[in-house]
Amino acid sequence: MTETPDLAPEDRKIVTLARSARARNGVPEGAAVRDETGRTYVAGTVDLDSLKLSALQTAVAMAVASGAKSLEAAAVVTEAGSASAEDRAAVRDLGGPGAPVLVAGPDGTVRETVTAG
């Protein structure tokens, strides 16, 4: 993974987890979120005939289903240039408008950090 030197260790961890989910599952995107207690939830893109979710939407859903009350941060590894409006909305629903969303390329380099708001 290419280093992003100004990234805090806990943020580097969720980028690494998101990158590994993408690679391990051979999906277009991998994502990870960290909840208010420091637990992480990792997911890949879901692309079924009856259900389509981005990796970040899936990670947020996993956090909610596990009882998370809020999110501290989210990361998505993607070829896309930015986090979609739908992804930011999912993070905002649980993390609030100030929750950071780190967007990294497939090599793990964070290209941008945006807020969910």
Secondary structure by P-SEA (a helix, b strand, c coil): ccccccccaaaaaaaaaaaaaaaaacccccccccccccbbbbbcccccccccccaaaaaaaaaaaaccccccbbbbbcccccccaaaaaaaaacccccbbbbbbccccccccccccc
